[in-house]
Amino acid sequence: MSLIPSLIDRIARARTDLRLGLPVVLQEGETCALVLSAEGLTDARLSAARALGSATLAITS
């Protein structure tokens, strides 16, 4: 058994982090996106994320 997290483990971790209001980085090749969930987002964390560069709002269900 490997101690390296599987893809399912990493997805579960990302979902948990988002529920806690923590940002998650999604990466495909050279393209990255910093993802935050509005439900757990604090003003301070939003300000810190916006200081990194331009932002795009995506509403999903």
PDBQT receptor file of N, H, CA, C and O in Angstrom, charges set to zero:
ATOM      1  N   MET A   1       0.847  -1.186   0.000  1.00  0.00    +0.000 N 
ATOM      2  CA  MET A   1       0.000   0.000   0.000  1.00  0.00    +0.000 C 
ATOM      3  C   MET A   1       0.886   1.240   0.000  1.00  0.00    +0.000 C 
ATOM      4  O   MET A   1       1.842   1.334   0.769  1.00  0.00    +0.000 OA
ATOM      5  N   SER A   2       0.562   2.170  -0.854  1.00  0.00    +0.000 N 
ATOM      6  H   SER A   2      -0.215   2.094  -1.479  1.00  0.00    +0.000 HD
ATOM      7  CA  SER A   2       1.312   3.411  -0.971  1.00  0.00    +0.000 C 
ATOM      8  C   SER A   2       0.744   4.459  -0.014  1.00  0.00    +0.000 C 
ATOM      9  O   SER A   2      -0.453   4.475   0.274  1.00  0.00    +0.000 OA
ATOM     10  N   LEU A   3       1.607   5.314   0.460  1.00  0.00    +0.000 N 
ATOM     11  H   LEU A   3       2.579   5.301   0.226  1.00  0.00    +0.000 HD
ATOM     12  CA  LEU A   3       1.161   6.417   1.316  1.00  0.00    +0.000 C 
ATOM     13  C   LEU A   3       0.809   7.664   0.508  1.00  0.00    +0.000 C 
ATOM     14  O   LEU A   3       0.359   8.663   1.068  1.00  0.00    +0.000 OA
ATOM     15  N   ILE A   4       1.013   7.603  -0.800  1.00  0.00    +0.000 N 
ATOM     16  H   ILE A   4       1.378   6.791  -1.254  1.00  0.00    +0.000 HD
ATOM     17  CA  ILE A   4       0.684   8.726  -1.670  1.00  0.00    +0.000 C 
ATOM     18  C   ILE A   4      -0.833   8.779  -1.845  1.00  0.00    +0.000 C 
ATOM     19  O   ILE A   4      -1.452   7.757  -2.141  1.00  0.00    +0.000 OA
ATOM     20  N   PRO A   5      -1.442   9.959  -1.665  1.00  0.00    +0.000 N 
ATOM     21  CA  PRO A   5      -2.897  10.057  -1.807  1.00  0.00    +0.000 C 
ATOM     22  C   PRO A   5      -3.343   9.717  -3.233  1.00  0.00    +0.000 C 
ATOM     23  O   PRO A   5      -2.705  10.118  -4.206  1.00  0.00    +0.000 OA
ATOM     24  N   SER A   6      -4.433   8.982  -3.337  1.00  0.00    +0.000 N 
ATOM     25  H   SER A   6      -4.952   8.657  -2.546  1.00  0.00    +0.000 HD
ATOM     26  CA  SER A   6      -5.002   8.656  -4.648  1.00  0.00    +0.000 C 
ATOM     27  C   SER A   6      -5.771   9.874  -5.169  1.00  0.00    +0.000 C 
ATOM     28  O   SER A   6      -5.942  10.863  -4.457  1.00  0.00    +0.000 OA
ATOM     29  N   LEU A   7      -6.225   9.787  -6.405  1.00  0.00    +0.000 N 
ATOM     30  H   LEU A   7      -6.086   8.983  -6.984  1.00  0.00    +0.000 HD
ATOM     31  CA  LEU A   7      -7.025  10.866  -6.971  1.00  0.00    +0.000 C 
ATOM     32  C   LEU A   7      -8.291  11.089  -6.142  1.00  0.00    +0.000 C 
ATOM     33  O   LEU A   7      -8.676  12.233  -5.897  1.00  0.00    +0.000 OA
ATOM     34  N   ILE A   8      -8.931  10.021  -5.716  1.00  0.00    +0.000 N 
ATOM     35  H   ILE A   8      -8.619   9.092  -5.915  1.00  0.00    +0.000 HD
ATOM     36  CA  ILE A   8     -10.142  10.146  -4.887  1.00  0.00    +0.000 C 
ATOM     37  C   ILE A   8      -9.815  10.816  -3.558  1.00  0.00    +0.000 C 
ATOM     38  O   ILE A   8     -10.595  11.637  -3.076  1.00  0.00    +0.000 OA
ATOM     39  N   ASP A   9      -8.673  10.479  -2.956  1.00  0.00    +0.000 N 
ATOM     40  H   ASP A   9      -8.039   9.812  -3.348  1.00  0.00    +0.000 HD
ATOM     41  CA  ASP A   9      -8.242  11.126  -1.711  1.00  0.00    +0.000 C 
ATOM     42  C   ASP A   9      -8.032  12.621  -1.930  1.00  0.00    +0.000 C 
ATOM     43  O   ASP A   9      -8.438  13.434  -1.101  1.00  0.00    +0.000 OA
ATOM     44  N   ARG A  10      -7.404  12.980  -3.035  1.00  0.00    +0.000 N 
ATOM     45  H   ARG A  10      -7.074  12.319  -3.709  1.00  0.00    +0.000 HD
ATOM     46  CA  ARG A  10      -7.116  14.395  -3.312  1.00  0.00    +0.000 C 
ATOM     47  C   ARG A  10      -8.393  15.183  -3.578  1.00  0.00    +0.000 C 
ATOM     48  O   ARG A  10      -8.503  16.339  -3.170  1.00  0.00    +0.000 OA
ATOM     49  N   ILE A  11      -9.353  14.572  -4.255  1.00  0.00    +0.000 N 
ATOM     50  H   ILE A  11      -9.264  13.633  -4.586  1.00  0.00    +0.000 HD
ATOM     51  CA  ILE A  11     -10.637  15.240  -4.489  1.00  0.00    +0.000 C 
ATOM     52  C   ILE A  11     -11.376  15.445  -3.170  1.00  0.00    +0.000 C 
ATOM     53  O   ILE A  11     -11.938  16.515  -2.936  1.00  0.00    +0.000 OA
ATOM     54  N   ALA A  12     -11.381  14.437  -2.313  1.00  0.00    +0.000 N 
ATOM     55  H   ALA A  12     -10.924  13.568  -2.503  1.00  0.00    +0.000 HD
ATOM     56  CA  ALA A  12     -12.027  14.555  -0.999  1.00  0.00    +0.000 C 
ATOM     57  C   ALA A  12     -11.369  15.656  -0.179  1.00  0.00    +0.000 C 
ATOM     58  O   ALA A  12     -12.055  16.417   0.504  1.00  0.00    +0.000 OA
ATOM     59  N   ARG A  13     -10.050  15.743  -0.241  1.00  0.00    +0.000 N 
ATOM     60  H   ARG A  13      -9.493  15.125  -0.796  1.00  0.00    +0.000 HD
ATOM     61  CA  ARG A  13      -9.325  16.782   0.493  1.00  0.00    +0.000 C 
ATOM     62  C   ARG A  13      -9.687  18.167  -0.030  1.00  0.00    +0.000 C 
ATOM     63  O   ARG A  13      -9.899  19.091   0.755  1.00  0.00    +0.000 OA
ATOM     64  N   ALA A  14      -9.758  18.314  -1.344  1.00  0.00    +0.000 N 
ATOM     65  H   ALA A  14      -9.586  17.563  -1.982  1.00  0.00    +0.000 HD
ATOM     66  CA  ALA A  14     -10.111  19.607  -1.934  1.00  0.00    +0.000 C 
ATOM     67  C   ALA A  14     -11.524  20.019  -1.523  1.00  0.00    +0.000 C 
ATOM     68  O   ALA A  14     -11.761  21.180  -1.190  1.00  0.00    +0.000 OA
ATOM     69  N   ARG A  15     -12.452  19.082  -1.547  1.00  0.00    +0.000 N 
ATOM     70  H   ARG A  15     -12.260  18.139  -1.817  1.00  0.00    +0.000 HD
ATOM     71  CA  ARG A  15     -13.830  19.393  -1.141  1.00  0.00    +0.000 C 
ATOM     72  C   ARG A  15     -13.886  19.822   0.321  1.00  0.00    +0.000 C 
ATOM     73  O   ARG A  15     -14.600  20.763   0.668  1.00  0.00    +0.000 OA
ATOM     74  N   THR A  16     -13.143  19.142   1.167  1.00  0.00    +0.000 N 
ATOM     75  H   THR A  16     -12.563  18.377   0.886  1.00  0.00    +0.000 HD
ATOM     76  CA  THR A  16     -13.106  19.488   2.592  1.00  0.00    +0.000 C 
ATOM     77  C   THR A  16     -12.487  20.862   2.794  1.00  0.00    +0.000 C 
ATOM     78  O   THR A  16     -13.011  21.676   3.555  1.00  0.00    +0.000 OA
ATOM     79  N   ASP A  17     -11.374  21.124   2.116  1.00  0.00    +0.000 N 
ATOM     80  H   ASP A  17     -10.949  20.463   1.498  1.00  0.00    +0.000 HD
ATOM     81  CA  ASP A  17     -10.729  22.434   2.231  1.00  0.00    +0.000 C 
ATOM     82  C   ASP A  17     -11.677  23.550   1.798  1.00  0.00    +0.000 C 
ATOM     83  O   ASP A  17     -11.751  24.588   2.456  1.00  0.00    +0.000 OA
ATOM     84  N   LEU A  18     -12.396  23.346   0.704  1.00  0.00    +0.000 N 
ATOM     85  H   LEU A  18     -12.336  22.502   0.170  1.00  0.00    +0.000 HD
ATOM     86  CA  LEU A  18     -13.346  24.359   0.244  1.00  0.00    +0.000 C 
ATOM     87  C   LEU A  18     -14.445  24.592   1.271  1.00  0.00    +0.000 C 
ATOM     88  O   LEU A  18     -14.843  25.735   1.497  1.00  0.00    +0.000 OA
ATOM     89  N   ARG A  19     -14.940  23.528   1.895  1.00  0.00    +0.000 N 
ATOM     90  H   ARG A  19     -14.617  22.600   1.711  1.00  0.00    +0.000 HD
ATOM     91  CA  ARG A  19     -15.978  23.674   2.935  1.00  0.00    +0.000 C 
ATOM     92  C   ARG A  19     -15.471  24.469   4.132  1.00  0.00    +0.000 C 
ATOM     93  O   ARG A  19     -16.243  25.162   4.795  1.00  0.00    +0.000 OA
ATOM     94  N   LEU A  20     -14.168  24.368   4.408  1.00  0.00    +0.000 N 
ATOM     95  H   LEU A  20     -13.541  23.805   3.869  1.00  0.00    +0.000 HD
ATOM     96  CA  LEU A  20     -13.570  25.091   5.527  1.00  0.00    +0.000 C 
ATOM     97  C   LEU A  20     -13.220  26.534   5.169  1.00  0.00    +0.000 C 
ATOM     98  O   LEU A  20     -12.756  27.293   6.020  1.00  0.00    +0.000 OA
ATOM     99  N   GLY A  21     -13.441  26.910   3.914  1.00  0.00    +0.000 N 
ATOM    100  H   GLY A  21     -13.817  26.294   3.222  1.00  0.00    +0.000 HD
ATOM    101  CA  GLY A  21     -13.121  28.265   3.477  1.00  0.00    +0.000 C 
ATOM    102  C   GLY A  21     -11.694  28.422   3.003  1.00  0.00    +0.000 C 
ATOM    103  O   GLY A  21     -11.214  29.543   2.835  1.00  0.00    +0.000 OA
ATOM    104  N   LEU A  22     -11.004  27.305   2.783  1.00  0.00    +0.000 N 
ATOM    105  H   LEU A  22     -11.393  26.394   2.919  1.00  0.00    +0.000 HD
ATOM    106  CA  LEU A  22      -9.625  27.352   2.309  1.00  0.00    +0.000 C 
ATOM    107  C   LEU A  22      -9.587  27.316   0.787  1.00  0.00    +0.000 C 
ATOM    108  O   LEU A  22     -10.410  26.644   0.166  1.00  0.00    +0.000 OA
ATOM    109  N   PRO A  23      -8.646  28.026   0.180  1.00  0.00    +0.000 N 
ATOM    110  CA  PRO A  23      -8.539  27.990  -1.277  1.00  0.00    +0.000 C 
ATOM    111  C   PRO A  23      -7.915  26.677  -1.755  1.00  0.00    +0.000 C 
ATOM    112  O   PRO A  23      -7.177  26.019  -1.021  1.00  0.00    +0.000 OA
ATOM    113  N   VAL A  24      -8.224  26.318  -2.986  1.00  0.00    +0.000 N 
ATOM    114  H   VAL A  24      -8.823  26.852  -3.582  1.00  0.00    +0.000 HD
ATOM    115  CA  VAL A  24      -7.687  25.117  -3.624  1.00  0.00    +0.000 C 
ATOM    116  C   VAL A  24      -7.133  25.534  -4.979  1.00  0.00    +0.000 C 
ATOM    117  O   VAL A  24      -7.755  26.325  -5.687  1.00  0.00    +0.000 OA
ATOM    118  N   VAL A  25      -5.975  25.009  -5.341  1.00  0.00    +0.000 N 
ATOM    119  H   VAL A  25      -5.470  24.365  -4.765  1.00  0.00    +0.000 HD
ATOM    120  CA  VAL A  25      -5.393  25.276  -6.657  1.00  0.00    +0.000 C 
ATOM    121  C   VAL A  25      -5.705  24.104  -7.573  1.00  0.00    +0.000 C 
ATOM    122  O   VAL A  25      -5.398  22.954  -7.257  1.00  0.00    +0.000 OA
ATOM    123  N   LEU A  26      -6.320  24.408  -8.712  1.00  0.00    +0.000 N 
ATOM    124  H   LEU A  26      -6.570  25.341  -8.969  1.00  0.00    +0.000 HD
ATOM    125  CA  LEU A  26      -6.562  23.411  -9.751  1.00  0.00    +0.000 C 
ATOM    126  C   LEU A  26      -5.554  23.664 -10.862  1.00  0.00    +0.000 C 
ATOM    127  O   LEU A  26      -5.365  24.806 -11.281  1.00  0.00    +0.000 OA
ATOM    128  N   GLN A  27      -4.909  22.610 -11.339  1.00  0.00    +0.000 N 
ATOM    129  H   GLN A  27      -5.063  21.682 -10.998  1.00  0.00    +0.000 HD
ATOM    130  CA  GLN A  27      -3.870  22.768 -12.350  1.00  0.00    +0.000 C 
ATOM    131  C   GLN A  27      -4.036  21.734 -13.452  1.00  0.00    +0.000 C 
ATOM    132  O   GLN A  27      -4.276  20.554 -13.193  1.00  0.00    +0.000 OA
ATOM    133  N   GLU A  28      -3.902  22.202 -14.683  1.00  0.00    +0.000 N 
ATOM    134  H   GLU A  28      -3.708  23.160 -14.893  1.00  0.00    +0.000 HD
ATOM    135  CA  GLU A  28      -3.848  21.319 -15.843  1.00  0.00    +0.000 C 
ATOM    136  C   GLU A  28      -2.732  21.838 -16.732  1.00  0.00    +0.000 C 
ATOM    137  O   GLU A  28      -2.849  22.907 -17.331  1.00  0.00    +0.000 OA
ATOM    138  N   GLY A  29      -1.661  21.084 -16.814  1.00  0.00    +0.000 N 
ATOM    139  H   GLY A  29      -1.566  20.216 -16.327  1.00  0.00    +0.000 HD
ATOM    140  CA  GLY A  29      -0.503  21.534 -17.578  1.00  0.00    +0.000 C 
ATOM    141  C   GLY A  29       0.078  22.792 -16.956  1.00  0.00    +0.000 C 
ATOM    142  O   GLY A  29       0.408  22.822 -15.771  1.00  0.00    +0.000 OA
ATOM    143  N   GLU A  30       0.198  23.827 -17.774  1.00  0.00    +0.000 N 
ATOM    144  H   GLU A  30      -0.070  23.803 -18.737  1.00  0.00    +0.000 HD
ATOM    145  CA  GLU A  30       0.750  25.106 -17.305  1.00  0.00    +0.000 C 
ATOM    146  C   GLU A  30      -0.327  26.055 -16.775  1.00  0.00    +0.000 C 
ATOM    147  O   GLU A  30      -0.004  27.137 -16.283  1.00  0.00    +0.000 OA
ATOM    148  N   THR A  31      -1.584  25.669 -16.866  1.00  0.00    +0.000 N 
ATOM    149  H   THR A  31      -1.846  24.790 -17.265  1.00  0.00    +0.000 HD
ATOM    150  CA  THR A  31      -2.691  26.532 -16.458  1.00  0.00    +0.000 C 
ATOM    151  C   THR A  31      -3.136  26.194 -15.042  1.00  0.00    +0.000 C 
ATOM    152  O   THR A  31      -3.375  25.032 -14.712  1.00  0.00    +0.000 OA
ATOM    153  N   CYS A  32      -3.244  27.241 -14.201  1.00  0.00    +0.000 N 
ATOM    154  H   CYS A  32      -3.050  28.185 -14.469  1.00  0.00    +0.000 HD
ATOM    155  CA  CYS A  32      -3.664  27.057 -12.808  1.00  0.00    +0.000 C 
ATOM    156  C   CYS A  32      -4.832  27.991 -12.498  1.00  0.00    +0.000 C 
ATOM    157  O   CYS A  32      -4.981  29.052 -13.104  1.00  0.00    +0.000 OA
ATOM    158  N   ALA A  33      -5.645  27.573 -11.551  1.00  0.00    +0.000 N 
ATOM    159  H   ALA A  33      -5.524  26.711 -11.058  1.00  0.00    +0.000 HD
ATOM    160  CA  ALA A  33      -6.745  28.411 -11.077  1.00  0.00    +0.000 C 
ATOM    161  C   ALA A  33      -6.828  28.286  -9.560  1.00  0.00    +0.000 C 
ATOM    162  O   ALA A  33      -6.784  27.184  -9.014  1.00  0.00    +0.000 OA
ATOM    163  N   LEU A  34      -6.947  29.418  -8.894  1.00  0.00    +0.000 N 
ATOM    164  H   LEU A  34      -6.983  30.313  -9.338  1.00  0.00    +0.000 HD
ATOM    165  CA  LEU A  34      -7.167  29.442  -7.452  1.00  0.00    +0.000 C 
ATOM    166  C   LEU A  34      -8.674  29.477  -7.237  1.00  0.00    +0.000 C 
ATOM    167  O   LEU A  34      -9.344  30.408  -7.685  1.00  0.00    +0.000 OA
ATOM    168  N   VAL A  35      -9.209  28.470  -6.556  1.00  0.00    +0.000 N 
ATOM    169  H   VAL A  35      -8.665  27.714  -6.193  1.00  0.00    +0.000 HD
ATOM    170  CA  VAL A  35     -10.654  28.323  -6.385  1.00  0.00    +0.000 C 
ATOM    171  C   VAL A  35     -11.008  28.534  -4.922  1.00  0.00    +0.000 C 
ATOM    172  O   VAL A  35     -10.362  27.983  -4.031  1.00  0.00    +0.000 OA
ATOM    173  N   LEU A  36     -12.045  29.342  -4.682  1.00  0.00    +0.000 N 
ATOM    174  H   LEU A  36     -12.570  29.790  -5.407  1.00  0.00    +0.000 HD
ATOM    175  CA  LEU A  36     -12.534  29.589  -3.328  1.00  0.00    +0.000 C 
ATOM    176  C   LEU A  36     -14.043  29.414  -3.313  1.00  0.00    +0.000 C 
ATOM    177  O   LEU A  36     -14.722  29.745  -4.284  1.00  0.00    +0.000 OA
ATOM    178  N   SER A  37     -14.557  28.904  -2.233  1.00  0.00    +0.000 N 
ATOM    179  H   SER A  37     -14.006  28.634  -1.443  1.00  0.00    +0.000 HD
ATOM    180  CA  SER A  37     -15.998  28.738  -2.063  1.00  0.00    +0.000 C 
ATOM    181  C   SER A  37     -16.551  29.961  -1.336  1.00  0.00    +0.000 C 
ATOM    182  O   SER A  37     -16.021  30.365  -0.302  1.00  0.00    +0.000 OA
ATOM    183  N   ALA A  38     -17.604  30.539  -1.871  1.00  0.00    +0.000 N 
ATOM    184  H   ALA A  38     -18.035  30.210  -2.712  1.00  0.00    +0.000 HD
ATOM    185  CA  ALA A  38     -18.170  31.752  -1.279  1.00  0.00    +0.000 C 
ATOM    186  C   ALA A  38     -18.733  31.514   0.116  1.00  0.00    +0.000 C 
ATOM    187  O   ALA A  38     -18.713  32.419   0.950  1.00  0.00    +0.000 OA
ATOM    188  N   GLU A  39     -19.239  30.304   0.385  1.00  0.00    +0.000 N 
ATOM    189  H   GLU A  39     -19.256  29.568  -0.292  1.00  0.00    +0.000 HD
ATOM    190  CA  GLU A  39     -19.879  30.023   1.671  1.00  0.00    +0.000 C 
ATOM    191  C   GLU A  39     -18.942  30.212   2.860  1.00  0.00    +0.000 C 
ATOM    192  O   GLU A  39     -19.367  30.720   3.897  1.00  0.00    +0.000 OA
ATOM    193  N   GLY A  40     -17.690  29.819   2.733  1.00  0.00    +0.000 N 
ATOM    194  H   GLY A  40     -17.345  29.407   1.890  1.00  0.00    +0.000 HD
ATOM    195  CA  GLY A  40     -16.768  29.906   3.858  1.00  0.00    +0.000 C 
ATOM    196  C   GLY A  40     -15.733  31.001   3.726  1.00  0.00    +0.000 C 
ATOM    197  O   GLY A  40     -14.786  31.061   4.510  1.00  0.00    +0.000 OA
ATOM    198  N   LEU A  41     -15.902  31.864   2.746  1.00  0.00    +0.000 N 
ATOM    199  H   LEU A  41     -16.672  31.815   2.109  1.00  0.00    +0.000 HD
ATOM    200  CA  LEU A  41     -14.902  32.883   2.437  1.00  0.00    +0.000 C 
ATOM    201  C   LEU A  41     -14.990  34.063   3.401  1.00  0.00    +0.000 C 
ATOM    202  O   LEU A  41     -16.063  34.625   3.617  1.00  0.00    +0.000 OA
ATOM    203  N   THR A  42     -13.846  34.430   3.974  1.00  0.00    +0.000 N 
ATOM    204  H   THR A  42     -12.974  33.974   3.798  1.00  0.00    +0.000 HD
ATOM    205  CA  THR A  42     -13.787  35.603   4.849  1.00  0.00    +0.000 C 
ATOM    206  C   THR A  42     -13.336  36.811   4.032  1.00  0.00    +0.000 C 
ATOM    207  O   THR A  42     -12.763  36.662   2.953  1.00  0.00    +0.000 OA
ATOM    208  N   ASP A  43     -13.598  38.008   4.557  1.00  0.00    +0.000 N 
ATOM    209  H   ASP A  43     -14.063  38.129   5.434  1.00  0.00    +0.000 HD
ATOM    210  CA  ASP A  43     -13.159  39.228   3.878  1.00  0.00    +0.000 C 
ATOM    211  C   ASP A  43     -11.644  39.249   3.715  1.00  0.00    +0.000 C 
ATOM    212  O   ASP A  43     -11.132  39.642   2.667  1.00  0.00    +0.000 OA
ATOM    213  N   ALA A  44     -10.933  38.826   4.753  1.00  0.00    +0.000 N 
ATOM    214  H   ALA A  44     -11.349  38.506   5.604  1.00  0.00    +0.000 HD
ATOM    215  CA  ALA A  44      -9.467  38.839   4.708  1.00  0.00    +0.000 C 
ATOM    216  C   ALA A  44      -8.935  37.887   3.640  1.00  0.00    +0.000 C 
ATOM    217  O   ALA A  44      -8.010  38.231   2.903  1.00  0.00    +0.000 OA
ATOM    218  N   ARG A  45      -9.512  36.701   3.555  1.00  0.00    +0.000 N 
ATOM    219  H   ARG A  45     -10.263  36.422   4.154  1.00  0.00    +0.000 HD
ATOM    220  CA  ARG A  45      -9.049  35.725   2.564  1.00  0.00    +0.000 C 
ATOM    221  C   ARG A  45      -9.384  36.191   1.147  1.00  0.00    +0.000 C 
ATOM    222  O   ARG A  45      -8.579  36.010   0.233  1.00  0.00    +0.000 OA
ATOM    223  N   LEU A  46     -10.557  36.786   0.955  1.00  0.00    +0.000 N 
ATOM    224  H   LEU A  46     -11.210  36.934   1.697  1.00  0.00    +0.000 HD
ATOM    225  CA  LEU A  46     -10.921  37.322  -0.357  1.00  0.00    +0.000 C 
ATOM    226  C   LEU A  46      -9.965  38.437  -0.763  1.00  0.00    +0.000 C 
ATOM    227  O   LEU A  46      -9.521  38.482  -1.910  1.00  0.00    +0.000 OA
ATOM    228  N   SER A  47      -9.646  39.326   0.155  1.00  0.00    +0.000 N 
ATOM    229  H   SER A  47     -10.006  39.289   1.087  1.00  0.00    +0.000 HD
ATOM    230  CA  SER A  47      -8.709  40.414  -0.140  1.00  0.00    +0.000 C 
ATOM    231  C   SER A  47      -7.337  39.876  -0.517  1.00  0.00    +0.000 C 
ATOM    232  O   SER A  47      -6.707  40.373  -1.450  1.00  0.00    +0.000 OA
ATOM    233  N   ALA A  48      -6.873  38.863   0.206  1.00  0.00    +0.000 N 
ATOM    234  H   ALA A  48      -7.385  38.459   0.965  1.00  0.00    +0.000 HD
ATOM    235  CA  ALA A  48      -5.571  38.265  -0.095  1.00  0.00    +0.000 C 
ATOM    236  C   ALA A  48      -5.580  37.605  -1.473  1.00  0.00    +0.000 C 
ATOM    237  O   ALA A  48      -4.602  37.704  -2.213  1.00  0.00    +0.000 OA
ATOM    238  N   ALA A  49      -6.667  36.938  -1.819  1.00  0.00    +0.000 N 
ATOM    239  H   ALA A  49      -7.462  36.857  -1.218  1.00  0.00    +0.000 HD
ATOM    240  CA  ALA A  49      -6.764  36.287  -3.128  1.00  0.00    +0.000 C 
ATOM    241  C   ALA A  49      -6.818  37.321  -4.247  1.00  0.00    +0.000 C 
ATOM    242  O   ALA A  49      -6.181  37.145  -5.286  1.00  0.00    +0.000 OA
ATOM    243  N   ARG A  50      -7.569  38.390  -4.043  1.00  0.00    +0.000 N 
ATOM    244  H   ARG A  50      -8.086  38.533  -3.200  1.00  0.00    +0.000 HD
ATOM    245  CA  ARG A  50      -7.679  39.432  -5.073  1.00  0.00    +0.000 C 
ATOM    246  C   ARG A  50      -6.367  40.162  -5.279  1.00  0.00    +0.000 C 
ATOM    247  O   ARG A  50      -6.114  40.683  -6.366  1.00  0.00    +0.000 OA
ATOM    248  N   ALA A  51      -5.523  40.210  -4.251  1.00  0.00    +0.000 N 
ATOM    249  H   ALA A  51      -5.727  39.787  -3.369  1.00  0.00    +0.000 HD
ATOM    250  CA  ALA A  51      -4.218  40.863  -4.376  1.00  0.00    +0.000 C 
ATOM    251  C   ALA A  51      -3.279  40.078  -5.291  1.00  0.00    +0.000 C 
ATOM    252  O   ALA A  51      -2.270  40.615  -5.748  1.00  0.00    +0.000 OA
ATOM    253  N   LEU A  52      -3.601  38.811  -5.562  1.00  0.00    +0.000 N 
ATOM    254  H   LEU A  52      -4.420  38.374  -5.191  1.00  0.00    +0.000 HD
ATOM    255  CA  LEU A  52      -2.757  37.981  -6.422  1.00  0.00    +0.000 C 
ATOM    256  C   LEU A  52      -2.935  38.295  -7.903  1.00  0.00    +0.000 C 
ATOM    257  O   LEU A  52      -2.069  37.959  -8.711  1.00  0.00    +0.000 OA
ATOM    258  N   GLY A  53      -4.030  38.926  -8.267  1.00  0.00    +0.000 N 
ATOM    259  H   GLY A  53      -4.733  39.199  -7.611  1.00  0.00    +0.000 HD
ATOM    260  CA  GLY A  53      -4.272  39.237  -9.678  1.00  0.00    +0.000 C 
ATOM    261  C   GLY A  53      -5.753  39.335  -9.971  1.00  0.00    +0.000 C 
ATOM    262  O   GLY A  53      -6.580  39.405  -9.061  1.00  0.00    +0.000 OA
ATOM    263  N   SER A  54      -6.077  39.339 -11.253  1.00  0.00    +0.000 N 
ATOM    264  H   SER A  54      -5.405  39.283 -11.992  1.00  0.00    +0.000 HD
ATOM    265  CA  SER A  54      -7.475  39.496 -11.648  1.00  0.00    +0.000 C 
ATOM    266  C   SER A  54      -8.302  38.289 -11.206  1.00  0.00    +0.000 C 
ATOM    267  O   SER A  54      -7.788  37.182 -11.050  1.00  0.00    +0.000 OA
ATOM    268  N   ALA A  55      -9.587  38.535 -11.011  1.00  0.00    +0.000 N 
ATOM    269  H   ALA A  55     -10.005  39.435 -11.138  1.00  0.00    +0.000 HD
ATOM    270  CA  ALA A  55     -10.486  37.482 -10.528  1.00  0.00    +0.000 C 
ATOM    271  C   ALA A  55     -11.637  37.291 -11.510  1.00  0.00    +0.000 C 
ATOM    272  O   ALA A  55     -12.041  38.222 -12.207  1.00  0.00    +0.000 OA
ATOM    273  N   THR A  56     -12.150  36.076 -11.549  1.00  0.00    +0.000 N 
ATOM    274  H   THR A  56     -11.822  35.320 -10.983  1.00  0.00    +0.000 HD
ATOM    275  CA  THR A  56     -13.326  35.745 -12.350  1.00  0.00    +0.000 C 
ATOM    276  C   THR A  56     -14.336  35.075 -11.438  1.00  0.00    +0.000 C 
ATOM    277  O   THR A  56     -13.998  34.145 -10.705  1.00  0.00    +0.000 OA
ATOM    278  N   LEU A  57     -15.567  35.541 -11.479  1.00  0.00    +0.000 N 
ATOM    279  H   LEU A  57     -15.841  36.296 -12.074  1.00  0.00    +0.000 HD
ATOM    280  CA  LEU A  57     -16.630  34.942 -10.676  1.00  0.00    +0.000 C 
ATOM    281  C   LEU A  57     -17.323  33.866 -11.504  1.00  0.00    +0.000 C 
ATOM    282  O   LEU A  57     -17.788  34.125 -12.613  1.00  0.00    +0.000 OA
ATOM    283  N   ALA A  58     -17.386  32.666 -10.956  1.00  0.00    +0.000 N 
ATOM    284  H   ALA A  58     -17.008  32.456 -10.054  1.00  0.00    +0.000 HD
ATOM    285  CA  ALA A  58     -18.099  31.565 -11.610  1.00  0.00    +0.000 C 
ATOM    286  C   ALA A  58     -19.146  31.041 -10.643  1.00  0.00    +0.000 C 
ATOM    287  O   ALA A  58     -18.821  30.645  -9.524  1.00  0.00    +0.000 OA
ATOM    288  N   ILE A  59     -20.391  31.037 -11.066  1.00  0.00    +0.000 N 
ATOM    289  H   ILE A  59     -20.656  31.358 -11.975  1.00  0.00    +0.000 HD
ATOM    290  CA  ILE A  59     -21.479  30.533 -10.229  1.00  0.00    +0.000 C 
ATOM    291  C   ILE A  59     -21.820  29.130 -10.708  1.00  0.00    +0.000 C 
ATOM    292  O   ILE A  59     -22.163  28.926 -11.873  1.00  0.00    +0.000 OA
ATOM    293  N   THR A  60     -21.721  28.165  -9.798  1.00  0.00    +0.000 N 
ATOM    294  H   THR A  60     -21.442  28.331  -8.852  1.00  0.00    +0.000 HD
ATOM    295  CA  THR A  60     -21.983  26.770 -10.147  1.00  0.00    +0.000 C 
ATOM    296  C   THR A  60     -23.043  26.200  -9.218  1.00  0.00    +0.000 C 
ATOM    297  O   THR A  60     -23.391  26.809  -8.206  1.00  0.00    +0.000 OA
ATOM    298  N   SER A  61     -23.537  25.059  -9.562  1.00  0.00    +0.000 N 
ATOM    299  H   SER A  61     -23.254  24.565 -10.384  1.00  0.00    +0.000 HD
ATOM    300  CA  SER A  61     -24.515  24.403  -8.690  1.00  0.00    +0.000 C 
ATOM    301  C   SER A  61     -24.094  22.982  -8.408  1.00  0.00    +0.000 C 
ATOM    302  O   SER A  61     -24.789  22.263  -7.691  1.00  0.00    +0.000 OA
TER     303      SER A  61
